[in-house]
Amino acid sequence: MSTTELVWFKSSYSGTQGDDCVEVAVTEQTVRVRDSKDATRPRFDISHEGWSRFVGFVTQD
């Protein structure tokens, strides 16, 4: 699957001014993360388990 075929979702925690934007695309193998301000920059891939742990950590009260 190429990057253009991926369905990217903007983080609900991203700023409304477009300056703090993170997008994710979920595949069977990984979760892909990129900076939506410059989608040409390299993205990084993380396992589903790693993504779940990250989201759990950052959403703690």
mmCIF file as gemmi writes it, N, C-alpha and C atoms, coordinates in Angstrom:
data_model
loop_
_atom_site.group_PDB
_atom_site.id
_atom_site.type_symbol
_atom_site.label_atom_id
_atom_site.label_alt_id
_atom_site.label_comp_id
_atom_site.label_asym_id
_atom_site.label_entity_id
_atom_site.label_seq_id
_atom_site.pdbx_PDB_ins_code
_atom_site.Cartn_x
_atom_site.Cartn_y
_atom_site.Cartn_z
_atom_site.occupancy
_atom_site.B_iso_or_equiv
_atom_site.pdbx_formal_charge
_atom_site.auth_seq_id
_atom_site.auth_asym_id
_atom_site.pdbx_PDB_model_num
ATOM 1 N N . MET Axp A 1 ? 0.847 -1.18 0 1 0 ? 1 A 1
ATOM 2 C CA . MET Axp A 1 ? 0 0 0 1 0 ? 1 A 1
ATOM 3 C C . MET Axp A 1 ? 0.886 1.234 0 1 0 ? 1 A 1
ATOM 4 N N . SER Axp A 2 ? 0.678 2.111 -0.948 1 0 ? 2 A 1
ATOM 5 C CA . SER Axp A 2 ? 1.488 3.326 -1.001 1 0 ? 2 A 1
ATOM 6 C C . SER Axp A 2 ? 0.909 4.388 -0.068 1 0 ? 2 A 1
ATOM 7 N N . THR Axp A 3 ? 1.68 5.407 0.218 1 0 ? 3 A 1
ATOM 8 C CA . THR Axp A 3 ? 1.238 6.462 1.127 1 0 ? 3 A 1
ATOM 9 C C . THR Axp A 3 ? 0.033 7.2 0.56 1 0 ? 3 A 1
ATOM 10 N N . THR Axp A 4 ? -0.078 7.291 -0.741 1 0 ? 4 A 1
ATOM 11 C CA . THR Axp A 4 ? -1.219 7.994 -1.325 1 0 ? 4 A 1
ATOM 12 C C . THR Axp A 4 ? -2.503 7.186 -1.174 1 0 ? 4 A 1
ATOM 13 N N . GLU Axp A 5 ? -2.418 5.878 -1.007 1 0 ? 5 A 1
ATOM 14 C CA . GLU Axp A 5 ? -3.596 5.028 -0.836 1 0 ? 5 A 1
ATOM 15 C C . GLU Axp A 5 ? -4.065 4.969 0.61 1 0 ? 5 A 1
ATOM 16 N N . LEU Axp A 6 ? -3.254 5.447 1.528 1 0 ? 6 A 1
ATOM 17 C CA . LEU Axp A 6 ? -3.612 5.402 2.932 1 0 ? 6 A 1
ATOM 18 C C . LEU Axp A 6 ? -4.696 6.428 3.254 1 0 ? 6 A 1
ATOM 19 N N . VAL Axp A 7 ? -5.509 6.109 4.244 1 0 ? 7 A 1
ATOM 20 C CA . VAL Axp A 7 ? -6.508 7.051 4.735 1 0 ? 7 A 1
ATOM 21 C C . VAL Axp A 7 ? -5.94 7.677 5.998 1 0 ? 7 A 1
ATOM 22 N N . TRP Axp A 8 ? -5.615 8.964 5.913 1 0 ? 8 A 1
ATOM 23 C CA . TRP Axp A 8 ? -4.992 9.677 7.021 1 0 ? 8 A 1
ATOM 24 C C . TRP Axp A 8 ? -6.057 10.386 7.839 1 0 ? 8 A 1
ATOM 25 N N . PHE Axp A 9 ? -5.923 10.327 9.159 1 0 ? 9 A 1
ATOM 26 C CA . PHE Axp A 9 ? -6.834 10.984 10.091 1 0 ? 9 A 1
ATOM 27 C C . PHE Axp A 9 ? -6.063 11.997 10.917 1 0 ? 9 A 1
ATOM 28 N N . LYS Axp A 10 ? -6.595 13.199 11.006 1 0 ? 10 A 1
ATOM 29 C CA . LYS Axp A 10 ? -5.953 14.237 11.8 1 0 ? 10 A 1
ATOM 30 C C . LYS Axp A 10 ? -6.283 14.013 13.273 1 0 ? 10 A 1
ATOM 31 N N . SER Axp A 11 ? -5.313 14.187 14.118 1 0 ? 11 A 1
ATOM 32 C CA . SER Axp A 11 ? -5.508 14.028 15.55 1 0 ? 11 A 1
ATOM 33 C C . SER Axp A 11 ? -6.513 15.032 16.082 1 0 ? 11 A 1
ATOM 34 N N . SER Axp A 12 ? -7.403 14.575 16.958 1 0 ? 12 A 1
ATOM 35 C CA . SER Axp A 12 ? -8.362 15.487 17.579 1 0 ? 12 A 1
ATOM 36 C C . SER Axp A 12 ? -7.669 16.438 18.546 1 0 ? 12 A 1
ATOM 37 N N . TYR Axp A 13 ? -6.417 16.153 18.903 1 0 ? 13 A 1
ATOM 38 C CA . TYR Axp A 13 ? -5.649 17.016 19.787 1 0 ? 13 A 1
ATOM 39 C C . TYR Axp A 13 ? -4.828 18.045 19.021 1 0 ? 13 A 1
ATOM 40 N N . SER Axp A 14 ? -4.87 18.01 17.698 1 0 ? 14 A 1
ATOM 41 C CA . SER Axp A 14 ? -4.118 18.974 16.903 1 0 ? 14 A 1
ATOM 42 C C . SER Axp A 14 ? -4.72 20.362 17.047 1 0 ? 14 A 1
ATOM 43 N N . GLY Axp A 15 ? -3.882 21.362 16.928 1 0 ? 15 A 1
ATOM 44 C CA . GLY Axp A 15 ? -4.339 22.737 17.058 1 0 ? 15 A 1
ATOM 45 C C . GLY Axp A 15 ? -5.289 23.134 15.936 1 0 ? 15 A 1
ATOM 46 N N . THR Axp A 16 ? -6.176 24.059 16.206 1 0 ? 16 A 1
ATOM 47 C CA . THR Axp A 16 ? -7.145 24.512 15.206 1 0 ? 16 A 1
ATOM 48 C C . THR Axp A 16 ? -6.524 25.472 14.197 1 0 ? 16 A 1
ATOM 49 N N . GLN Axp A 17 ? -5.365 26.016 14.484 1 0 ? 17 A 1
ATOM 50 C CA . GLN Axp A 17 ? -4.701 26.952 13.58 1 0 ? 17 A 1
ATOM 51 C C . GLN Axp A 17 ? -3.867 26.236 12.52 1 0 ? 17 A 1
ATOM 52 N N . GLY Axp A 18 ? -3.782 24.917 12.591 1 0 ? 18 A 1
ATOM 53 C CA . GLY Axp A 18 ? -3.016 24.159 11.611 1 0 ? 18 A 1
ATOM 54 C C . GLY Axp A 18 ? -1.535 24.109 11.883 1 0 ? 18 A 1
ATOM 55 N N . ASP Axp A 19 ? -1.12 24.579 13.066 1 0 ? 19 A 1
ATOM 56 C CA . ASP Axp A 19 ? 0.311 24.626 13.342 1 0 ? 19 A 1
ATOM 57 C C . ASP Axp A 19 ? 0.807 23.445 14.171 1 0 ? 19 A 1
ATOM 58 N N . ASP Axp A 20 ? -0.068 22.679 14.764 1 0 ? 20 A 1
ATOM 59 C CA . ASP Axp A 20 ? 0.32 21.53 15.58 1 0 ? 20 A 1
ATOM 60 C C . ASP Axp A 20 ? -0.442 20.297 15.113 1 0 ? 20 A 1
ATOM 61 N N . CYS Axp A 21 ? -0.207 19.887 13.897 1 0 ? 21 A 1
ATOM 62 C CA . CYS Axp A 21 ? -1.029 18.833 13.306 1 0 ? 21 A 1
ATOM 63 C C . CYS Axp A 21 ? -0.28 17.508 13.166 1 0 ? 21 A 1
ATOM 64 N N . VAL Axp A 22 ? -0.93 16.477 13.649 1 0 ? 22 A 1
ATOM 65 C CA . VAL Axp A 22 ? -0.425 15.119 13.513 1 0 ? 22 A 1
ATOM 66 C C . VAL Axp A 22 ? -1.514 14.304 12.851 1 0 ? 22 A 1
ATOM 67 N N . GLU Axp A 23 ? -1.127 13.476 11.895 1 0 ? 23 A 1
ATOM 68 C CA . GLU Axp A 23 ? -2.081 12.595 11.235 1 0 ? 23 A 1
ATOM 69 C C . GLU Axp A 23 ? -1.606 11.161 11.395 1 0 ? 23 A 1
ATOM 70 N N . VAL Axp A 24 ? -2.566 10.237 11.441 1 0 ? 24 A 1
ATOM 71 C CA . VAL Axp A 24 ? -2.249 8.822 11.529 1 0 ? 24 A 1
ATOM 72 C C . VAL Axp A 24 ? -3.012 8.066 10.453 1 0 ? 24 A 1
ATOM 73 N N . ALA Axp A 25 ? -2.424 6.972 10.011 1 0 ? 25 A 1
ATOM 74 C CA . ALA Axp A 25 ? -3.069 6.038 9.089 1 0 ? 25 A 1
ATOM 75 C C . ALA Axp A 25 ? -2.82 4.643 9.644 1 0 ? 25 A 1
ATOM 76 N N . VAL Axp A 26 ? -3.859 3.865 9.756 1 0 ? 26 A 1
ATOM 77 C CA . VAL Axp A 26 ? -3.756 2.532 10.343 1 0 ? 26 A 1
ATOM 78 C C . VAL Axp A 26 ? -3.719 1.491 9.223 1 0 ? 26 A 1
ATOM 79 N N . THR Axp A 27 ? -2.73 0.61 9.29 1 0 ? 27 A 1
ATOM 80 C CA . THR Axp A 27 ? -2.65 -0.513 8.37 1 0 ? 27 A 1
ATOM 81 C C . THR Axp A 27 ? -2.731 -1.798 9.188 1 0 ? 27 A 1
ATOM 82 N N . GLU Axp A 28 ? -2.763 -2.922 8.528 1 0 ? 28 A 1
ATOM 83 C CA . GLU Axp A 28 ? -2.786 -4.197 9.253 1 0 ? 28 A 1
ATOM 84 C C . GLU Axp A 28 ? -1.53 -4.388 10.089 1 0 ? 28 A 1
ATOM 85 N N . GLN Axp A 29 ? -0.395 -3.897 9.595 1 0 ? 29 A 1
ATOM 86 C CA . GLN Axp A 29 ? 0.876 -4.122 10.263 1 0 ? 29 A 1
ATOM 87 C C . GLN Axp A 29 ? 1.246 -3.037 11.269 1 0 ? 29 A 1
ATOM 88 N N . THR Axp A 30 ? 0.953 -1.78 10.961 1 0 ? 30 A 1
ATOM 89 C CA . THR Axp A 30 ? 1.45 -0.671 11.781 1 0 ? 30 A 1
ATOM 90 C C . THR Axp A 30 ? 0.46 0.489 11.829 1 0 ? 30 A 1
ATOM 91 N N . VAL Axp A 31 ? 0.793 1.439 12.667 1 0 ? 31 A 1
ATOM 92 C CA . VAL Axp A 31 ? 0.149 2.75 12.653 1 0 ? 31 A 1
ATOM 93 C C . VAL Axp A 31 ? 1.205 3.713 12.134 1 0 ? 31 A 1
ATOM 94 N N . ARG Axp A 32 ? 0.862 4.467 11.113 1 0 ? 32 A 1
ATOM 95 C CA . ARG Axp A 32 ? 1.803 5.404 10.509 1 0 ? 32 A 1
ATOM 96 C C . ARG Axp A 32 ? 1.466 6.813 10.973 1 0 ? 32 A 1
ATOM 97 N N . VAL Axp A 33 ? 2.474 7.581 11.288 1 0 ? 33 A 1
ATOM 98 C CA . VAL Axp A 33 ? 2.288 8.923 11.847 1 0 ? 33 A 1
ATOM 99 C C . VAL Axp A 33 ? 3.081 9.91 10.996 1 0 ? 33 A 1
ATOM 100 N N . ARG Axp A 34 ? 2.453 11.059 10.702 1 0 ? 34 A 1
ATOM 101 C CA . ARG Axp A 34 ? 3.15 12.091 9.928 1 0 ? 34 A 1
ATOM 102 C C . ARG Axp A 34 ? 2.726 13.477 10.387 1 0 ? 34 A 1
ATOM 103 N N . ASP Axp A 35 ? 3.516 14.455 9.993 1 0 ? 35 A 1
ATOM 104 C CA . ASP Axp A 35 ? 3.23 15.863 10.246 1 0 ? 35 A 1
ATOM 105 C C . ASP Axp A 35 ? 2.352 16.348 9.097 1 0 ? 35 A 1
ATOM 106 N N . SER Axp A 36 ? 1.124 16.745 9.389 1 0 ? 36 A 1
ATOM 107 C CA . SER Axp A 36 ? 0.211 17.129 8.313 1 0 ? 36 A 1
ATOM 108 C C . SER Axp A 36 ? 0.578 18.457 7.657 1 0 ? 36 A 1
ATOM 109 N N . LYS Axp A 37 ? 1.398 19.27 8.305 1 0 ? 37 A 1
ATOM 110 C CA . LYS Axp A 37 ? 1.837 20.536 7.702 1 0 ? 37 A 1
ATOM 111 C C . LYS Axp A 37 ? 2.768 20.285 6.527 1 0 ? 37 A 1
ATOM 112 N N . ASP Axp A 38 ? 3.474 19.169 6.559 1 0 ? 38 A 1
ATOM 113 C CA . ASP Axp A 38 ? 4.419 18.837 5.49 1 0 ? 38 A 1
ATOM 114 C C . ASP Axp A 38 ? 4.41 17.328 5.281 1 0 ? 38 A 1
ATOM 115 N N . ALA Axp A 39 ? 3.424 16.86 4.54 1 0 ? 39 A 1
ATOM 116 C CA . ALA Axp A 39 ? 3.239 15.424 4.32 1 0 ? 39 A 1
ATOM 117 C C . ALA Axp A 39 ? 4.36 14.799 3.486 1 0 ? 39 A 1
ATOM 118 N N . THR Axp A 40 ? 5.248 15.618 2.921 1 0 ? 40 A 1
ATOM 119 C CA . THR Axp A 40 ? 6.36 15.078 2.147 1 0 ? 40 A 1
ATOM 120 C C . THR Axp A 40 ? 7.513 14.627 3.042 1 0 ? 40 A 1
ATOM 121 N N . ARG Axp A 41 ? 7.507 15.092 4.291 1 0 ? 41 A 1
ATOM 122 C CA . ARG Axp A 41 ? 8.566 14.679 5.221 1 0 ? 41 A 1
ATOM 123 C C . ARG Axp A 41 ? 8.369 13.219 5.584 1 0 ? 41 A 1
ATOM 124 N N . PRO Axp A 42 ? 9.42 12.566 6.012 1 0 ? 42 A 1
ATOM 125 C CA . PRO Axp A 42 ? 9.288 11.145 6.362 1 0 ? 42 A 1
ATOM 126 C C . PRO Axp A 42 ? 8.298 10.941 7.505 1 0 ? 42 A 1
ATOM 127 N N . ARG Axp A 43 ? 7.545 9.872 7.407 1 0 ? 43 A 1
ATOM 128 C CA . ARG Axp A 43 ? 6.629 9.482 8.478 1 0 ? 43 A 1
ATOM 129 C C . ARG Axp A 43 ? 7.35 8.461 9.336 1 0 ? 43 A 1
ATOM 130 N N . PHE Axp A 44 ? 6.754 8.111 10.469 1 0 ? 44 A 1
ATOM 131 C CA . PHE Axp A 44 ? 7.298 6.988 11.212 1 0 ? 44 A 1
ATOM 132 C C . PHE Axp A 44 ? 6.198 5.98 11.465 1 0 ? 44 A 1
ATOM 133 N N . ASP Axp A 45 ? 6.597 4.742 11.551 1 0 ? 45 A 1
ATOM 134 C CA . ASP Axp A 45 ? 5.667 3.635 11.764 1 0 ? 45 A 1
ATOM 135 C C . ASP Axp A 45 ? 5.879 3.059 13.153 1 0 ? 45 A 1
ATOM 136 N N . ILE Axp A 46 ? 4.784 2.681 13.78 1 0 ? 46 A 1
ATOM 137 C CA . ILE Axp A 46 ? 4.842 2.112 15.121 1 0 ? 46 A 1
ATOM 138 C C . ILE Axp A 46 ? 3.866 0.933 15.17 1 0 ? 46 A 1
ATOM 139 N N . SER Axp A 47 ? 4.185 -0.05 15.972 1 0 ? 47 A 1
ATOM 140 C CA . SER Axp A 47 ? 3.297 -1.211 16.087 1 0 ? 47 A 1
ATOM 141 C C . SER Axp A 47 ? 1.973 -0.794 16.721 1 0 ? 47 A 1
ATOM 142 N N . HIS Axp A 48 ? 0.95 -1.605 16.519 1 0 ? 48 A 1
ATOM 143 C CA . HIS Axp A 48 ? -0.346 -1.322 17.141 1 0 ? 48 A 1
ATOM 144 C C . HIS Axp A 48 ? -0.218 -1.297 18.669 1 0 ? 48 A 1
ATOM 145 N N . GLU Axp A 49 ? 0.56 -2.209 19.207 1 0 ? 49 A 1
ATOM 146 C CA . GLU Axp A 49 ? 0.781 -2.254 20.652 1 0 ? 49 A 1
ATOM 147 C C . GLU Axp A 49 ? 1.491 -0.986 21.125 1 0 ? 49 A 1
ATOM 148 N N . GLY Axp A 50 ? 2.51 -0.582 20.408 1 0 ? 50 A 1
ATOM 149 C CA . GLY Axp A 50 ? 3.237 0.638 20.769 1 0 ? 50 A 1
ATOM 150 C C . GLY Axp A 50 ? 2.348 1.869 20.696 1 0 ? 50 A 1
ATOM 151 N N . TRP Axp A 51 ? 1.505 1.947 19.679 1 0 ? 51 A 1
ATOM 152 C CA . TRP Axp A 51 ? 0.594 3.082 19.542 1 0 ? 51 A 1
ATOM 153 C C . TRP Axp A 51 ? -0.41 3.099 20.695 1 0 ? 51 A 1
ATOM 154 N N . SER Axp A 52 ? -0.953 1.947 21.042 1 0 ? 52 A 1
ATOM 155 C CA . SER Axp A 52 ? -1.903 1.862 22.156 1 0 ? 52 A 1
ATOM 156 C C . SER Axp A 52 ? -1.259 2.316 23.465 1 0 ? 52 A 1
ATOM 157 N N . ARG Axp A 53 ? -0.02 1.902 23.684 1 0 ? 53 A 1
ATOM 158 C CA . ARG Axp A 53 ? 0.681 2.319 24.897 1 0 ? 53 A 1
ATOM 159 C C . ARG Axp A 53 ? 0.919 3.829 24.896 1 0 ? 53 A 1
ATOM 160 N N . PHE Axp A 54 ? 1.319 4.385 23.752 1 0 ? 54 A 1
ATOM 161 C CA . PHE Axp A 54 ? 1.55 5.825 23.64 1 0 ? 54 A 1
ATOM 162 C C . PHE Axp A 54 ? 0.266 6.595 23.916 1 0 ? 54 A 1
ATOM 163 N N . VAL Axp A 55 ? -0.837 6.224 23.261 1 0 ? 55 A 1
ATOM 164 C CA . VAL Axp A 55 ? -2.106 6.917 23.438 1 0 ? 55 A 1
ATOM 165 C C . VAL Axp A 55 ? -2.57 6.799 24.891 1 0 ? 55 A 1
ATOM 166 N N . GLY Axp A 56 ? -2.406 5.619 25.49 1 0 ? 56 A 1
ATOM 167 C CA . GLY Axp A 56 ? -2.768 5.452 26.895 1 0 ? 56 A 1
ATOM 168 C C . GLY Axp A 56 ? -1.967 6.362 27.801 1 0 ? 56 A 1
ATOM 169 N N . PHE Axp A 57 ? -0.704 6.538 27.492 1 0 ? 57 A 1
ATOM 170 C CA . PHE Axp A 57 ? 0.162 7.397 28.306 1 0 ? 57 A 1
ATOM 171 C C . PHE Axp A 57 ? -0.218 8.872 28.183 1 0 ? 57 A 1
ATOM 172 N N . VAL Axp A 58 ? -0.431 9.34 26.966 1 0 ? 58 A 1
ATOM 173 C CA . VAL Axp A 58 ? -0.69 10.775 26.762 1 0 ? 58 A 1
ATOM 174 C C . VAL Axp A 58 ? -2.111 11.179 27.128 1 0 ? 58 A 1
ATOM 175 N N . THR Axp A 59 ? -3.009 10.231 27.273 1 0 ? 59 A 1
ATOM 176 C CA . THR Axp A 59 ? -4.39 10.576 27.626 1 0 ? 59 A 1
ATOM 177 C C . THR Axp A 59 ? -4.707 10.362 29.09 1 0 ? 59 A 1
ATOM 178 N N . GLN Axp A 60 ? -3.69 10.023 29.886 1 0 ? 60 A 1
ATOM 179 C CA . GLN Axp A 60 ? -3.904 9.859 31.329 1 0 ? 60 A 1
ATOM 180 C C . GLN Axp A 60 ? -4.219 11.201 31.961 1 0 ? 60 A 1
ATOM 181 N N . ASP Axp A 61 ? -5.035 11.161 32.989 1 0 ? 61 A 1
ATOM 182 C CA . ASP Axp A 61 ? -5.336 12.394 33.731 1 0 ? 61 A 1
ATOM 183 C C . ASP Axp A 61 ? -4.258 12.692 34.73 1 0 ? 61 A 1
